[in-house]
Each structure stands twice: as C-alpha cells, then as structure tokens.
Amino acid sequence: MTDASTVRKPMLSVAEAQAFMLGAARPVADVELVDTMRANGRVLAAAQTSTLNVPERDNTQMDGYAVRASDCASGAASLPVSQRIAAGHVGQPLQPGTAARIFTGALIPDGADCVVMQEQCTVADGVVTVNHVPAAGEWVRRQGEDIRAGGEILGAGRRLRSQEMGLAASVGLAQLPVLRKLRVAVFFTGDELAMPGEPLAPGAVYNSNRFTLRGLLENLGCEITDLGIVPDSLEATKAVLRQAAQGNDLIITSGGVSVGEEDHIKPAVEAEGRLNMWQIAVKPGKPLAFGEVREAFFVGLPGNPVSSFVTFLLFVRPFILRLQGVAGNLAPRSYKLPAAFERLKADKRNEFLRAKVNDEGELELFANQSSGVLTSTVWGDGLIDCPPGLSIARGDMLRFIPFNELLY
C-alpha cells in the first residue's frame, strides 16, 4: 500500500495558480497625497469628482467665424465682421446679421449658434462671405460635453497613466490621493553567478536575472531593496530571508527553487515562514514557489532566465498589481492570430512560446524555445498561450499575448 504522504499532488494549472495568488493578496492601505504631475504609475486611493464642467462654456473647435445659422441660409451670405475673439478672451454678444472672427478654443459669443470654418469663407474689406449653409451647433463644443460638474472622473483602484493625469489636471486637481508604493526585496541565489564587469570564472554565468527583474519591478513602480547574490547554503538563505522580510511587502528570489541538493529556497522559506504553493503545470517555469515570510509575501522564481521572465509576467505582475491596490480584471488583453509555423509535438503542460507578428499578421515562432535562450524574449513581440496537449498546424488560430500588455 502506498503511503498517502508519498502520493504526488497534481500540479496547479496556470489559471488555478493565478487565482490562488490573487486571492491571497492583501493590498497596501497607506495613502499619500502627491502632486498630479508626479502621479504617473501610482494607484488612486479614492474616487475623484469634478467641481466644474469641461468645457466650462460653449467654445469653438475650429478657427473660423461665429454666426447665426439663420443668417447664412443662402449659402453665400455676406456679413460684416464685428469683433475678433481669441482663446482666453470673452467676446461681446453677437448682433444679428454680423459675424465674429473666432479662434480655436475661444468662447462662443452670446447670440451665435454655430461656427463656419475659415476655409469655407472669403474676407474682403471687413466683410466675410460664408460659402456654406451651416447647421446650428456646427463646430461648437458644448458646455460639459466632456465632463459634468459633480461627476466622477476617476475611480478608486485605477493605475494612473499620462491620460489620467491629464484628465485630473483638466478639472483643476493639483494633487491626488494615492496608495503608497509597494516595497519589494530581491535577492539571487547561486555560487555560479557573477556580475557584469567581473571576470568570469570557469562554470560561472553573468546574473542576467538581476537586471531583468529589477527592470520589471521598476516598470511597475515598486520601491526595490536589492540584497544581491546569496551563497548556496541553507543558513545564508535563511538569514537573507529574515533580512528581506523587514519592512518589505514582498520578497522575490531567482534560482534555488528546484529539488536539487543545492536548492535551498524551499526549506529556507518553510523554516522562516510557510510555503503555500509550489510547482505549476507551466512551461517554461514549473518550479515557482509562493508563500510568506513573517509579514512579507514570498515568490521564488526559477533560475533559468526565460523561465524567470515568463513566470514573472504571468504570475508576479498581476499579484503585484493587486498588492498595489489595482482594482478590476488584471488579465492581459490577447488576440487570435494565425500560426505561420507548425509544431506537431504537444506538451503536457501549458506552454508559453516566444513569437513575433510578421508583416502578414501571422505568428512566427522563435526556433529555440529553451528556457535558457534569453534572446527569444528580445526577438519576440509576445507569448503564444499553448494549452496542454495542443499540437499546432500552419494557419491555426492561436491566443497571442503581446509583451506590451505584460510589462507595465
């Protein structure tokens, strides 16, 4: 009879692992008030409303002439130009049978109900001939057509981009309440690791994961504590875990999460905290660890550079966004595109293949899909989501996730 303790549990699917991590997330709660100019990438802590209409009053979309539509019904009306109105200035009420020279953004004068763009007019001796039959409201931006006073413009939990910053500024918000930045500690295990600029000893490799991981975290606006390279020993790993847990929300490591004698992450986390998830049915990246060390969450990424990169994008990025307080669906947008290749050998795991889109809108596959070939991530435009057991024939429609949906 088989001992129940020796029965291997089935690995979690990608979707199960993602859901498990997101379900465990505890978003940060501390709020800061920052200048709107410096709010890029931050997460809004409270919904924002407008105290004014945008536009504040009716204004013109075009350079031209403000008129009454009824004065121009002939299609060749000649009207004396009674005034000139530039943006930022208020004109006089428009008298019947006259026109006002007006410039983009300027307020529509009382009495006018439309604007005729200058290309449809001729001017001589202070008289404009309108070679057009305008309709009431033509080229007029109506008061409040963009934003109504009292209306919500930005919801809580929104990650602010340049356009959100501009929208907040458009209603006069000089500062915004945002959740504090996520504090992330990183370290890298492996006696074989060296830093660029150092001589490379026999059997050593340069620590590319340190650069990739830091760049990914910077893209997400995290505050990073880099604890460097840690020797391959259980005691050293336990010591740096204790250090990393102090004052940080999340600890991320690279390497040492497999089952070899020199892989110390799993026992170290179990000694200093707890391991809640380990090994996922994904390729590349099967050995991915998730747990907690004291008050900090822990994620252990694989050491192979492509595995580390892909598992960060699939699992760590959405987890970080949820910790940051980002609300709503965190799944990246994907697109169905035809394969320009065939791949008849299916895998038991959910594969994420590095690919790019050719000029015909088809997916081309990088020739070497090994988890150590980092050039595939630079050559490619994104990842093909290849479900377990799927073989691919040329022309098959595949789910493609662009890198620009995964990196920020």
C-alpha positions in Angstrom: 0.0 0.0 0.0 1.2 3.5 -0.9 1.8 5.9 2.0 -0.6 8.9 1.5 2.3 11.2 2.3 4.2 10.0 -0.7 1.4 10.5 -3.2 2.3 13.3 -5.6 -0.3 16.0 -5.7 -1.3 17.2 -9.2 0.4 20.5 -10.2 -1.8 23.6 -10.3 -2.9 24.9 -13.7 -1.8 28.4 -14.7 -5.3 29.7 -14.1 -5.5 28.0 -10.7 -2.1 29.4 -9.6 -3.0 32.9 -10.7 -6.3 32.8 -8.9 -4.7 31.4 -5.7 -2.1 34.2 -5.6 -4.6 36.9 -6.3 -6.9 35.5 -3.7 -4.2 35.7 -1.1 -3.1 39.3 -1.9 -3.5 42.0 0.8 -3.4 45.4 -0.9 -1.4 48.1 0.8 -3.6 50.6 2.7 -1.3 53.6 3.4 -2.4 56.7 1.5 -0.2 59.6 0.3 -1.1 62.9 -1.3 1.1 63.6 -4.4 1.2 66.3 -7.0 -0.7 65.3 -10.0 2.4 66.0 -12.1 4.1 63.2 -10.2 1.3 60.7 -10.0 2.3 58.6 -13.1 2.1 54.9 -12.3 0.5 55.4 -8.9 -2.7 53.8 -7.8 -5.6 56.1 -6.9 -6.8 55.6 -3.4 -10.2 57.3 -3.7 -12.5 58.2 -6.5 -12.2 61.8 -7.9 -15.0 64.0 -9.0 -15.1 67.3 -10.9 -16.3 70.6 -9.5 -16.6 72.1 -12.9 -17.9 71.5 -16.4 -15.5 70.7 -19.2 -15.7 72.7 -21.4 -16.8 75.4 -18.9 -18.8 77.1 -21.7 -19.6 76.5 -25.3 -16.5 77.1 -27.4 -15.3 76.6 -30.9 -13.5 73.5 -32.3 -12.2 75.5 -35.3 -10.6 78.7 -36.4 -13.4 80.5 -38.4 -16.4 82.7 -37.9 -19.1 82.6 -35.3 -22.5 83.3 -36.8 -26.2 82.7 -36.6 -27.1 79.8 -38.8 -30.3 81.6 -39.9 -28.1 84.5 -41.3 -26.3 82.1 -43.6 -29.2 80.1 -45.2 -28.4 81.4 -48.7 -25.1 79.7 -49.0 -23.4 83.0 -49.9 -24.2 85.3 -47.1 -22.0 88.4 -46.7 -21.7 89.6 -43.1 -19.7 92.4 -41.5 -17.1 91.2 -39.1 -18.0 92.9 -35.8 -15.3 91.5 -33.4 -12.3 89.3 -33.0 -12.3 86.6 -30.2 -9.1 84.8 -29.3 -8.9 81.8 -26.9 -8.9 83.1 -23.3 -11.0 86.2 -24.1 -14.7 86.8 -23.9 -16.5 88.4 -26.8 -19.5 90.8 -26.9 -23.0 89.5 -27.7 -23.2 88.9 -31.5 -25.6 91.3 -33.2 -28.0 89.8 -35.9 -26.5 89.9 -39.4 -22.9 90.1 -38.2 -20.1 87.6 -37.8 -17.3 87.3 -35.2 -13.8 86.2 -36.2 -13.0 83.4 -33.7 -10.1 81.1 -32.9 -10.0 77.5 -31.7 -10.9 77.2 -28.0 -12.5 80.7 -27.8 -15.9 81.0 -26.2 -18.9 81.3 -28.4 -20.4 84.7 -28.0 -24.0 85.1 -26.9 -26.3 85.2 -30.0 -24.1 82.9 -32.2 -25.2 79.3 -32.6 -22.5 77.9 -34.9 -19.1 78.3 -36.4 -18.1 78.3 -40.0 -14.5 77.2 -40.5 -12.3 79.7 -42.3 -11.7 77.5 -45.3 -15.4 77.9 -46.2 -15.2 81.8 -46.1 -13.7 84.6 -48.1 -12.9 88.0 -46.5 -12.6 91.5 -48.0 -12.8 94.9 -46.5 -14.1 93.7 -43.2 -16.8 91.6 -44.7 -16.9 87.8 -44.6 -18.7 85.8 -47.3 -19.9 82.5 -45.9 -19.8 80.0 -48.8 -21.6 77.3 -46.9 -25.0 76.6 -45.3 -24.2 75.8 -41.6 -26.4 74.0 -39.2 -26.9 75.2 -35.6 -24.3 73.7 -33.4 -21.7 73.1 -36.2 -18.1 73.1 -34.8 -19.3 74.0 -31.3 -18.0 72.2 -28.3 -20.9 72.2 -25.9 -20.6 73.1 -22.2 -19.9 69.9 -20.2 -19.8 67.6 -23.2 -16.6 66.1 -21.8 -17.2 66.3 -18.1 -20.2 67.4 -16.0 -19.7 69.1 -12.7 -20.3 66.7 -9.8 -19.5 63.6 -12.0 -16.9 61.0 -11.2 -13.9 61.2 -13.5 -11.6 58.5 -12.0 -12.4 55.5 -9.8 -10.5 54.2 -6.8 -8.0 51.5 -7.7 -7.1 52.9 -11.1 -3.5 52.9 -12.0 -2.7 56.3 -13.3 -1.2 56.9 -16.7 -0.5 60.0 -18.6 -4.1 60.3 -19.8 -5.5 60.0 -16.3 -3.0 62.7 -15.1 -4.2 65.0 -17.9 -7.9 64.3 -17.1 -7.3 65.2 -13.4 -5.5 68.4 -14.4 -8.3 69.3 -16.8 -10.6 69.8 -13.8 -8.1 71.6 -11.7 -6.9 68.7 -9.4 -3.4 69.8 -8.4 -2.9 66.8 -6.0 -4.2 63.2 -5.9 -4.5 60.7 -3.1 -2.6 57.5 -4.0 -1.6 54.3 -2.3 2.0 54.1 -1.2 4.5 52.4 -3.4 4.9 48.6 -2.9 8.2 47.7 -1.2 9.9 44.7 -2.8 13.1 43.0 -1.7 15.0 40.9 -4.2 18.0 38.5 -4.0 19.5 35.9 -6.2 21.0 32.5 -5.3 23.8 30.6 -6.9 27.5 30.3 -6.4 27.9 30.4 -10.2 26.5 33.9 -10.5 28.8 36.8 -11.4 28.1 40.5 -12.2 28.9 42.1 -15.5 32.3 43.8 -15.3 33.7 41.0 -13.1 36.0 38.2 -14.6 34.0 35.1 -15.5 35.4 32.0 -13.7 35.1 28.6 -15.2 31.4 27.4 -14.8 30.2 30.9 -13.9 27.5 32.9 -15.6 26.6 36.5 -15.5 23.5 37.3 -13.4 21.1 38.5 -16.1 18.1 37.8 -13.9 19.1 40.6 -11.6 18.8 43.1 -14.4 15.7 41.7 -15.9 13.8 41.5 -12.6 14.8 45.0 -11.5 13.7 46.4 -14.8 10.3 44.6 -14.5 9.8 45.9 -10.9 10.8 49.5 -12.0 8.2 49.3 -14.8 5.6 48.6 -12.1 6.7 51.5 -9.9 8.0 49.4 -7.0 10.5 50.5 -4.4 13.3 48.0 -4.6 15.7 46.7 -2.0 18.4 44.7 -3.8 20.2 42.3 -1.5 22.4 40.9 -4.2 23.7 37.4 -4.7 23.4 34.9 -1.9 25.7 31.9 -1.5 24.3 28.4 -2.0 23.8 27.5 1.7 20.7 27.0 3.8 21.8 29.2 6.6 22.8 32.1 4.3 19.4 31.8 2.5 17.5 31.8 5.9 19.5 34.8 7.1 18.7 36.9 4.0 15.1 35.9 4.1 14.8 37.3 7.6 16.5 40.5 6.5 14.3 40.8 3.4 11.1 40.4 5.4 11.9 43.5 7.5 9.9 46.5 6.2 9.0 45.0 2.8 5.7 43.8 1.4 7.1 41.2 -1.0 10.3 39.2 -1.3 11.2 37.9 -4.8 14.1 35.5 -5.4 15.6 33.9 -8.5 17.1 30.4 -8.5 17.2 27.7 -5.9 13.5 26.6 -6.1 14.0 23.2 -7.7 14.7 20.0 -5.8 18.5 19.7 -6.1 20.8 19.4 -3.1 22.0 23.0 -3.7 18.4 24.4 -4.0 17.8 25.9 -0.5 14.8 28.2 -1.1 12.1 25.8 -0.3 13.5 24.5 3.1 14.5 28.1 4.0 11.1 29.5 3.4 9.5 26.6 5.3 11.9 27.3 8.2 11.3 31.1 8.3 7.7 31.2 7.2 5.4 29.0 5.1 5.2 27.8 1.6 1.6 27.8 0.2 2.2 26.9 -3.4 5.0 25.1 -5.3 5.2 23.8 -8.9 2.8 24.8 -11.6 1.9 23.0 -14.9 3.6 25.6 -17.0 6.5 25.7 -19.4 8.8 27.4 -19.0 8.8 27.8 -15.3 7.4 24.7 -13.5 9.3 25.4 -10.1 7.6 28.5 -8.9 7.2 29.0 -5.1 4.7 31.2 -3.3 4.4 31.7 0.4 5.0 34.1 3.3 8.0 35.0 5.4 6.8 36.8 8.6 4.7 39.8 7.3 6.0 39.7 3.7 4.8 37.7 0.8 7.3 35.5 -0.9 7.7 34.5 -4.6 10.6 32.2 -5.7 11.2 32.4 -9.4 13.1 29.8 -11.4 16.8 30.4 -12.2 16.7 29.9 -15.9 16.4 33.4 -17.4 13.4 32.8 -19.7 11.6 30.8 -17.0 12.1 33.7 -14.6 11.0 36.3 -17.1 7.8 34.4 -18.2 6.7 33.4 -14.7 7.1 37.0 -13.5 4.8 38.2 -16.3 2.2 35.5 -15.8 2.1 35.3 -12.0 4.1 38.0 -10.3 2.9 41.0 -12.3 -0.8 40.5 -11.6 0.0 39.7 -7.9 2.0 43.0 -7.6 -0.8 45.0 -9.2 -3.3 43.6 -6.8 -1.0 44.3 -3.8 -0.7 47.9 -5.1 -4.4 48.2 -4.9 -5.3 48.0 -8.6 -8.9 47.0 -8.9 -10.8 45.0 -11.6 -9.7 42.4 -14.1 -5.9 42.1 -14.3 -5.8 39.6 -17.2 -3.8 41.0 -20.2 -5.6 41.5 -23.5 -4.8 38.9 -26.0 -5.5 38.4 -29.7 -6.3 35.5 -32.0 -3.7 35.3 -34.8 -2.8 32.6 -37.3 0.3 30.4 -37.0 3.0 30.8 -39.7 4.5 27.5 -38.5 3.7 24.0 -37.4 4.5 22.4 -34.1 3.2 18.9 -34.0 4.7 17.7 -30.8 2.3 18.6 -27.9 3.4 19.1 -24.3 1.5 18.0 -21.1 2.0 21.5 -19.6 0.6 24.9 -20.6 3.4 26.3 -22.8 4.1 30.0 -23.4 6.0 30.2 -26.7 8.0 33.2 -27.7 6.8 34.6 -31.0 6.5 37.7 -33.1 4.0 39.0 -35.6 5.2 39.2 -39.2 4.1 41.7 -41.9 1.2 39.4 -42.9 -0.2 39.4 -39.4 0.9 35.8 -38.7 2.8 34.4 -35.7 6.4 33.3 -36.3 8.0 31.1 -33.7 11.5 31.6 -32.3 13.4 28.5 -33.4 14.9 27.6 -29.9 12.3 27.6 -27.1 14.7 26.5 -24.4 14.3 28.2 -21.1 17.9 29.4 -21.2 17.7 31.3 -24.5 17.1 34.9 -23.4 17.5 36.2 -27.0 14.0 34.8 -27.7 12.5 37.4 -25.3 14.2 40.2 -27.2 13.4 38.9 -30.7 9.7 38.2 -29.9 6.7 40.5 -29.6 4.9 38.4 -27.0 3.8 34.9 -25.9 1.6 32.3 -27.5 -0.6 30.6 -25.0 -0.4 27.0 -26.0 -2.8 24.8 -23.8 -1.7 21.3 -22.6 -1.9 18.7 -25.3 -2.2 21.1 -28.2 -0.3 20.5 -31.5 -0.1 23.4 -33.9 -0.6 23.3 -37.7 0.1 26.2 -40.0 -2.9 28.5 -40.1 -4.3 27.5 -36.7 -5.7 30.5 -34.7 -3.7 30.9 -31.5 -4.0 33.1 -28.5 -1.2 35.7 -28.6 -0.4 38.0 -25.6 1.8 41.0 -26.7 4.7 41.9 -24.3 3.3 45.5 -24.1 0.3 44.0 -22.3 2.6 42.3 -19.8 5.4 44.6 -19.0 3.7 47.6 -17.3 
